[in-house]
Every structure is written in C-alpha cells, then in structure tokens.
C-alpha cells in the first residue's frame, strides 16, 4: 500500500503506544511461569501478535479480550507441550520473538521449527545458535537464518556470544535460569551493542528474584539453572520511546509542537536519548510530572521548535533504532550531523544506513555513508521542489521505521511525497497514520 502525504505543521497531544520491548519480555516470562500473570497496558501490534502465537505454541493460555490488561496462564512444563505435537513457530517480522523463542525451545528435547517473513529470512541468528551449540543444543538452519530447527537439552557450560544485537544476550538471559537444576551457564560477551536493552532484561530477573552474576560491563555472566518464574502482576508497560521519536521528530521538522503522553523518563529504555538529540539540535524539551492519587505519577513531554535546527555528532551504539528518525531531522538542520558507532543498523529489517542515504537523496539531501554510521549534510530544508512532484516516491522497503521516518519528513516538505509499503507500520505503531493526517492511501 502506498500513501501520499501533504505537508503541514505538526501540533497536538499524542498518547504513545506501549513499549514493544517490555511487552515481549513480559509475554515470554509470563508464558514460562507457574500460575497466572497480568500484563497491564500491553502493545497490540503485529510483532507482539507474533510473540503471542509463539507463547501459545509453547502451551501458554492467554486471554487478550481486554485490550488494557492481558491475563496469561503460564506453562512451566512446556516440555510436555512439545512432546504432544510438533511445534512450528512463525516469528513473522519480529526478530525479538525469533531469538527469544529459539532459546526457550532449546530447553527441551523435542524439535521446534521456526520460519518468518522475507525480512526475518535475512536476519541471522548464527552467533546465538553457535552459543546454543556450546551449551549442548542441536540446531539446523539456513546459514543461521530461518528456517531453523532447534532441540535440546540444555547441558550448560561456558560459551562466547558476540552481540551485534542485544537480543541474542537477552534471549539467553531469560532462558538460562530455566535450564535443569545443577547446570551452570556462563556467557562471555566480547561485543555488546544496545546495552540499555540488557539492563531492561536484567530488571525483570531482579524483580523475580532470579539469581545471576554479571560483570559491571556485562562482559561475563554466570547463571545457575533450576529456577522458576512465578506468575505475578507485572508492572504496567510504559510508552515506547522508539515510537515516540516519530511524533517528536514531526514537531522538530515542521517547527510545530507536540505533547507526548504515556512515557516514563525514568524507564530503562535507551531510546529516550532521542530527546537529548533534539535538545542539542535546537528544540525545546520540557518534562512535566503530575502526581495522581495512590502516589501514582504521570508524565508528559512537550517538544517544540521556534528557531533553526543545527547539526551535531551523536553516538547511536546503544540506540540504533533512533537512526531513521534522527536522520530525517538532520536533513532539516543547518550543517553536518554525524551518527556514529552504529554499524548494527545495517542488520535490522533493512540496511538502514544505506536505505536512508538512498532515500534522502531523492529529497535533495546528500549523505556520506560510513561503515559504522551516516553523515547527513543538512541545508536547513529538503529540496524536493527541484524534482517533478509526481516523481517523488520514497521506497519504504517494508521497514516500519523507514516508513515512519520519511512520513514525518514529508510533513516539512514543500510538495506532497508518496511512500511505499505504508502498511508495515502495523509492526510497532498500529495507529501511526492517525497522527499524520493530510494523507491519501493509493
């Protein structure tokens, strides 16, 4: 599906959808627990639906009729579930679902088959599968990509796991405590990107009193097996800072203002760094806290811009998902903006460094690609008027963050812009197009 966007200044109040990262972690942990767990304020999107399907395949019972509160009856005896019938899991577009489910499947001796969509078929799990092999797990794959078959059992040991994506390590951290009693899983981590997501995963282990040892720099972990997750009322899921970047970028690009609701600036999500980027580039960012009853607190964040944007240099190693939104803001800034230490942006749904450079060129914005980053040479505005408007078509490449980034970029253009594969925003931000307005579907 294509969409054509007419420029406009962006104003309003926006309720940010719940965090995908928190939702998927809570789903898997609750599905492996004994008893019933409650997930409050979950994200209902294509990626979390892929996760739900995987959890049900492992034998969890999930009641999602109430959109604000899901109840899950966990299946901590999922070995029996795998024994009853062959399990096939379609991870869809969700890398988090695929990697987490691979390690869960490795905990029992029956084969589990994994498939996924076209993009997932290109996202390698090879380092994770190699680590699982060192722990005694058997697997077959297409050079590390789906289709993948995994079967255990988990024998423990010491393995090395380089993590160009933190999802590999989070997957092992969630599964390792459930290995048989007496086993010890030791993980050396020579490379770790996206560190805040590991802090998020460890926050759940700590909350559930799961024992582990970790070096201060997360280069080494020791995790004993024989533990259990217990059903509980988990903490309410906060808004997703990765998603919040797009309405915030829209206000920055168009010189408008937006109030974002549902975020928690004290949460572990690393993508709150986006607001520091916007401040550095010339935006006003103002957080306000309201104290409600029962000692509950609610935050709002106002993003606005009255002056010009200017470039800067930013390290995105911890927050690679910010690159698309940050790059289109940089296209409207005066001077160069460098996004560095983010080679792992090339192994997301697309090679985002290459894709962003290619598509920004269509808007008259020159970029310099680096092996591990991108320099956007901003001129204060995009210049699509140099081209016939009917020829300005941005290829979304089926990548939800690319599509959303160029959608907010189009709001600041001087002419309408068409974007392809608009439907893929359903992966993480189901109501995104309601924000943009002034658009037509084609």
C-alpha positions in Angstrom: 0.0 0.0 0.0 1.3 3.5 -0.9 0.4 6.7 0.9 0.7 10.3 -0.3 1.4 12.9 2.4 0.7 16.6 2.1 3.0 18.9 4.1 1.7 20.6 7.3 2.9 21.8 10.7 2.6 19.2 13.4 0.7 20.1 16.6 -1.2 18.2 19.2 -1.3 15.7 22.1 -0.2 12.2 21.3 -0.7 9.1 23.5 2.4 7.0 22.8 1.8 3.2 22.3 3.2 0.8 24.9 6.8 -0.4 24.6 7.3 -3.4 22.3 10.4 -4.5 24.2 8.7 -4.6 27.5 5.6 -6.3 26.1 7.5 -9.1 24.5 9.7 -9.7 27.6 6.6 -9.8 29.8 4.8 -12.2 27.4 7.6 -14.7 27.4 8.3 -14.6 31.1 4.6 -14.9 31.9 4.2 -17.8 29.5 7.1 -19.7 31.2 5.8 -19.0 34.7 3.7 -21.2 37.0 0.4 -19.6 37.8 -1.3 -16.6 36.3 0.3 -13.3 35.3 -1.3 -10.0 34.4 0.2 -7.6 31.8 -1.2 -4.1 32.0 -1.1 -1.7 29.1 0.4 -4.1 26.5 1.3 -3.2 23.0 -1.1 -4.8 20.5 0.8 -4.9 17.2 1.9 -7.3 14.5 5.2 -8.0 16.3 3.5 -8.7 19.7 0.9 -10.9 17.9 3.8 -13.0 16.5 5.1 -13.3 20.1 1.6 -14.3 21.4 1.4 -17.0 18.8 4.8 -18.4 19.9 3.8 -18.3 23.6 0.6 -20.2 22.7 2.6 -22.7 20.8 4.6 -23.4 23.9 1.4 -24.1 25.8 0.6 -20.8 27.5 -3.1 -19.8 27.7 -3.6 -16.1 27.0 -6.8 -14.0 27.4 -6.4 -10.8 25.4 -10.1 -9.8 25.2 -9.4 -6.8 27.5 -7.0 -4.6 25.4 -5.7 -2.9 28.6 -4.9 -6.0 30.6 -3.9 -9.4 29.3 -4.0 -12.5 31.6 -1.6 -15.4 30.9 -1.7 -18.8 32.4 1.9 -20.0 32.1 3.1 -23.4 31.1 6.3 -24.1 33.0 6.0 -27.7 31.9 6.2 -26.8 28.2 8.3 -29.9 27.5 5.1 -31.9 27.7 3.5 -29.5 25.2 6.4 -30.0 22.8 6.1 -33.8 23.2 2.4 -33.9 22.4 2.7 -32.5 18.9 5.3 -31.0 16.6 5.7 -27.2 17.2 6.1 -24.8 14.3 6.6 -21.1 15.1 6.2 -18.3 12.6 8.1 -15.3 14.0 6.7 -13.0 11.3 8.7 -9.8 11.2 9.8 -10.0 14.9 13.4 -10.6 15.5 12.9 -10.4 19.3 10.3 -13.1 19.1 12.5 -15.3 17.0 15.7 -15.0 19.1 13.8 -15.4 22.5 11.8 -18.3 21.3 14.9 -20.1 19.9 16.4 -20.2 23.4 13.2 -21.3 25.0 12.9 -24.2 22.5 16.4 -25.2 23.4 15.3 -26.0 27.0 13.6 -29.3 26.0 14.5 -32.3 23.8 11.8 -32.1 21.1 12.4 -30.3 17.8 10.8 -26.9 17.2 10.7 -25.4 13.8 10.9 -21.7 13.1 10.0 -19.6 10.0 9.4 -15.9 9.4 8.7 -13.3 6.7 11.1 -12.2 3.9 13.0 -9.8 6.2 13.4 -12.3 9.0 14.8 -14.8 6.5 17.7 -12.4 6.1 18.4 -11.7 9.8 21.0 -14.2 11.1 20.8 -15.9 14.4 24.2 -17.6 13.8 26.0 -16.2 16.9 23.1 -17.3 19.1 22.9 -20.7 17.5 26.6 -21.2 17.9 26.4 -20.4 21.6 23.5 -22.8 22.0 25.6 -25.5 20.4 28.2 -24.9 23.0 25.5 -25.5 25.7 24.6 -28.9 24.2 21.7 -27.8 21.9 21.3 -29.1 18.4 20.1 -26.9 15.6 19.8 -26.8 11.8 19.4 -23.5 9.8 19.9 -21.8 6.5 23.3 -20.2 7.3 21.9 -19.0 10.6 18.6 -17.8 9.2 15.1 -19.3 9.1 14.0 -22.0 8.5 15.7 -23.1 11.8 15.1 -26.2 13.8 16.2 -26.4 17.5 16.1 -29.1 20.1 17.8 -29.5 23.4 18.5 -30.4 26.0 20.5 -27.7 27.8 23.7 -29.1 29.4 25.3 -25.8 30.4 28.9 -24.8 30.1 30.8 -21.7 29.1 30.2 -20.0 25.7 31.2 -16.9 23.9 28.4 -14.7 22.5 29.3 -11.6 20.4 26.2 -9.4 20.4 25.9 -7.1 17.4 22.3 -7.1 18.6 21.4 -7.3 22.3 18.5 -9.6 21.6 20.9 -12.6 21.5 22.0 -12.0 25.0 18.6 -11.1 26.4 17.3 -14.4 24.9 19.9 -16.4 26.8 19.4 -14.5 30.0 15.7 -15.2 30.0 16.1 -18.9 29.2 19.2 -19.9 31.1 17.6 -19.8 34.6 15.1 -22.5 33.5 17.9 -25.0 32.5 18.0 -28.2 34.6 19.0 -27.9 38.2 22.7 -28.3 38.6 23.6 -26.7 35.3 25.6 -23.5 35.1 25.5 -21.3 32.1 28.5 -18.9 31.7 28.4 -16.4 28.9 31.4 -14.3 27.7 30.3 -11.2 25.8 33.2 -9.9 23.7 30.9 -7.4 21.8 27.7 -5.8 23.2 25.6 -3.3 21.4 22.3 -1.8 22.7 23.3 -2.1 26.4 20.1 -0.5 27.7 18.1 -3.5 26.5 20.2 -5.8 28.6 19.5 -3.5 31.6 15.8 -3.9 30.8 16.1 -7.7 30.7 18.1 -7.9 34.0 15.5 -5.6 35.7 13.0 -8.4 35.2 15.3 -11.1 36.5 16.0 -9.0 39.6 12.2 -8.3 40.1 11.5 -12.0 40.0 14.5 -12.9 42.4 16.3 -14.9 39.7 20.0 -15.3 40.7 22.8 -14.4 38.4 26.3 -12.9 38.4 27.4 -10.2 36.0 30.5 -8.1 35.5 29.9 -4.4 35.7 30.4 -4.0 31.9 28.3 -7.1 31.1 31.2 -8.9 29.6 30.6 -12.0 31.6 27.5 -13.7 33.2 27.1 -16.7 35.4 23.5 -18.1 35.6 22.5 -21.2 37.6 19.7 -23.4 36.3 16.9 -24.9 38.3 15.0 -21.7 38.8 11.3 -20.9 38.2 9.4 -17.9 37.1 6.3 -17.3 39.2 3.1 -15.7 38.0 2.6 -12.2 39.1 1.0 -8.8 38.4 3.8 -7.3 36.3 4.5 -3.6 36.3 2.4 -1.5 33.8 4.1 -1.2 30.5 5.2 2.4 29.8 5.1 4.1 26.4 7.6 3.2 23.8 10.4 5.8 23.3 11.3 4.3 19.9 7.8 5.1 18.7 7.7 8.5 20.5 10.7 9.5 18.3 8.4 10.0 15.3 5.8 12.5 16.5 8.7 14.3 18.3 10.6 14.4 15.0 7.5 15.7 13.3 7.3 18.7 15.7 11.1 19.3 15.3 11.0 19.2 11.5 7.9 21.4 11.0 8.5 23.9 13.7 5.4 22.8 15.5 4.8 21.4 19.0 3.6 18.1 20.4 2.8 16.9 23.9 3.7 13.2 24.4 1.7 11.2 26.9 2.4 7.8 28.5 6.2 7.9 28.6 8.3 7.4 31.7 11.7 9.2 31.6 13.0 7.0 34.5 12.4 3.8 32.5 15.3 1.7 31.3 14.6 2.3 27.6 17.7 3.7 25.9 15.8 5.4 23.1 14.9 8.3 25.5 18.2 9.6 24.2 16.3 11.0 21.3 15.1 13.9 23.4 18.7 14.8 24.2 19.5 14.7 20.5 16.6 17.1 19.8 17.7 19.5 22.5 21.2 19.5 21.2 19.9 20.3 17.7 17.8 23.3 18.9 14.5 22.0 20.2 12.8 22.7 23.5 12.1 19.6 25.5 10.2 20.0 28.7 9.0 17.2 31.0 6.2 17.8 33.5 5.1 15.4 36.2 1.6 15.2 37.7 1.0 13.4 41.0 -2.2 11.4 41.0 -3.9 9.5 43.7 -2.3 6.5 45.4 1.1 8.0 44.9 0.9 7.4 41.2 2.7 9.8 38.8 2.0 10.7 35.2 4.5 12.3 32.9 4.0 14.5 29.8 6.7 15.8 27.5 6.4 18.9 25.4 8.6 19.0 22.2 8.7 22.3 20.2 10.9 24.4 18.0 10.9 28.1 17.2 14.5 28.6 16.0 16.5 26.8 13.4 17.9 23.3 13.7 21.7 22.7 13.7 23.9 19.7 13.3 25.9 17.7 15.8 27.7 14.4 16.4 25.8 11.6 18.1 26.9 8.0 19.2 24.0 5.7 18.5 25.6 2.4 19.6 23.1 2.0 22.4 20.1 3.2 20.4 20.3 2.1 16.7 16.6 2.2 16.2 16.8 6.0 16.5 18.8 6.4 13.3 15.8 6.8 10.9 14.0 9.4 12.9 17.2 11.3 13.8 18.5 11.2 10.2 15.4 12.9 8.8 15.5 15.6 11.5 19.2 16.1 10.5 18.0 16.6 6.9 16.3 19.8 8.1 19.3 21.1 10.1 22.0 23.5 9.1 25.3 21.8 8.7 26.6 18.3 9.1 25.1 15.8 11.5 27.1 12.6 12.2 25.6 9.4 13.6 28.4 7.1 14.6 29.2 3.7 16.1 26.0 2.2 14.7 27.1 -0.5 12.3 24.4 -2.7 13.7 21.8 -0.5 12.0 22.8 -2.4 8.8 21.4 -5.7 10.2 17.9 -4.5 11.1 14.9 -5.1 8.9 17.0 -3.4 6.2 20.4 -1.9 5.9 19.1 1.3 7.3 22.3 3.3 6.8 22.2 2.5 3.0 18.5 2.9 2.7 18.3 6.3 4.5 21.1 7.7 2.3 19.5 6.5 -0.8 16.0 7.8 0.0 17.2 11.2 1.4 19.0 11.7 -1.9 15.5 11.8 -3.6 14.7 14.8 -1.4 17.9 16.7 -2.4 19.8 15.8 0.8 23.3 14.4 0.4 24.7 11.9 2.9 28.0 10.2 3.4 27.9 6.6 4.3 30.4 5.2 6.8 30.9 1.6 7.6 29.5 2.2 11.0 27.5 5.4 10.5 26.0 8.1 8.5 26.7 11.8 8.0 23.8 13.9 6.9 24.8 17.1 5.1 21.8 19.3 6.0 20.9 22.6 4.3 18.1 23.6 6.6 15.4 22.1 4.4 14.8 19.3 1.9 14.6 20.4 -1.7 12.2 18.1 -3.5 10.9 21.1 -5.4 13.9 20.5 -7.7 12.1 17.4 -9.0 8.6 17.0 -10.5 6.4 16.3 -7.6 4.8 13.2 -9.2 8.3 11.6 -9.3 9.0 11.9 -5.6 8.4 8.4 -4.4 10.1 7.2 -1.3 10.6 3.4 -1.1 9.7 2.3 2.4 11.4 -1.1 1.8 8.8 -2.7 4.1 10.7 -1.3 7.1 8.4 0.3 9.6 10.9 2.7 11.0 12.0 3.8 7.5 8.3 4.4 6.5 7.5 6.4 9.7 10.7 8.5 9.4 10.0 9.6 5.9 6.4 10.2 6.7 7.3 12.8 9.3 10.0 14.1 6.9 7.3 14.6 4.3 5.4 17.0 6.6 8.2 19.5 6.3 8.5 19.3 2.5 7.3 21.9 0.1 5.3 19.4 -2.0 3.4 16.1 -1.4 5.5 12.9 -1.2 4.5 9.3 -1.8 5.8 6.5 0.4 5.5 2.8 -0.5 4.8 -0.2 1.9 2.9 2.0 4.3 1.1 -0.9 5.8 4.3 -2.1 7.6 3.8 0.5 10.4 1.4 -2.1 12.0 4.5 -3.9 13.2 5.0 -1.5 16.1 2.7 1.6 15.8 -0.8 0.4 14.7 -2.4 3.9 14.8 0.5 5.9 13.3 -1.4 7.1 10.3 -4.0 8.7 12.5 -1.3 11.2 13.6 -0.2 12.3 10.2 -3.5 13.4 8.6 -3.4 15.2 5.3 -2.8 11.9 3.5 -4.3 9.7 0.9 -3.9 5.9 0.5 -3.2 4.7 -3.0 
